[in-house]
Amino acid sequence: MIQSMTAFARRDAHHDHTTLVWEIRSVNHRYLELTPRLPDAFRELEGPLRERCRVHLNRGKVEIGLRYQQQSASNQLHIDTALVAQLGDALDQIGAVLGPTAAINPADILRYPGVLQTPEQDFSSLVPAALALLDATLAELVEQRAREGAVLAQLLEDRLVGVTEQVARTRAALPRIQEALRQRLQRRVEEVVAQPDQDRLEQELVLLAQKMDVAEELDRLEAHVAEVRRTLKQGGHVGRRLDFLMQELNREANTLASKSIDTDTTQAAVELKVLIEQMREQVQNIE
């Protein structure tokens, strides 16, 4: 089974009056590039997070984010009354020097650094739950990548069928193409030379036919198609191998086009290049 590098997964869970939410986005990339986005309270999860990702993922640009929301009274705000008292004394001293001043808005006092506080929370008890939820989210991501990979495999197989049909059609036309070449060249020679040397003419025709022969390219195209199918059946992390095979298929299609002396062969080469390019685009998303 092959896997796509494009997927999204989201899982949430509720523990100790706190809701944890993991989101993972994955797109194609040459290597495995992880971008964790963790709250400061859960920074200690970065190491285990990277280890788990390397176990489940081989390639892709992966963004992993954790959010949490508390729903308990312990998250209520607190006012540092001692600091407020100190600020009040300071305001009284200022009033004694400058004389009566305008009334102070309590909201202005609240904006002073340190007056309004949130109690520090200990999230260490949530670490096991967060890691368990991460494992479930990664499993969902891998499952979605596998489903997308199955779709990509079918798209590739459909185009491999098209490549096979073009190769078979071209191979079946080779005898006709070679005979047409022979007759065309013989007519041109006879237009220039009244009595050509038939033995020499046959030798030249054989040499030219060898130069224009595309049977070897067709054989290699068939071999590459078989290897692509074998690789897809093998599954696993095969994206780089498939990308290499696409390059080889394209090379043979280019050679076929350069050797073409027939309209049908040229059209077949063009169609092959279109099919191969479509496969190459899809292969870029395979892990």
Salt bridges, closest charged atoms under 4 A:
ASP12 OD2 - ARG10 NH1 3.21
GLU23 OE2 - ARG10 NE 3.19
GLU23 OE1 - ARG25 NH1 3.35
GLU23 OE2 - ARG67 NH1 3.53
GLU33 OE1 - HIS29 NE2 3.13
ASP40 OD1 - ARG43 NE 3.71
GLU46 OE2 - ARG50 NH2 3.30
GLU63 OE1 - ARG37 NH1 3.36
ASP108 OD1 - ARG111 NH2 2.27
ASP135 OD1 - ARG52 NE 2.75
GLU140 OE1 - ARG11 NE 2.78
GLU143 OE2 - ARG147 NH1 3.29
GLU157 OE2 - ARG229 NH2 3.01
GLU202 OE2 - ARG182 NH2 2.33
GLU204 OE2 - ARG200 NE 3.11
GLU216 OE2 - ARG220 NH1 2.53
GLU217 OE2 - ARG220 NH2 3.50
GLU217 OE2 - LYS259 NZ 3.17
ASP219 OD1 - ARG171 NH2 2.82
GLU222 OE1 - ARG171 NH2 3.20
GLU227 OE2 - ARG230 NH2 2.70
GLU227 OE2 - ARG241 NH2 2.60
GLU248 OE2 - ARG251 NH2 2.94
GLU252 OE2 - ARG220 NE 2.84
ASP262 OD1 - ARG176 NH1 3.79
ASP264 OD2 - ARG176 NH2 3.21
GLU277 OE2 - ARG280 NH2 2.83
GLU287 OE2 - ARG145 NH2 2.79
GLU287 OE1 - HIS237 ND1 3.29
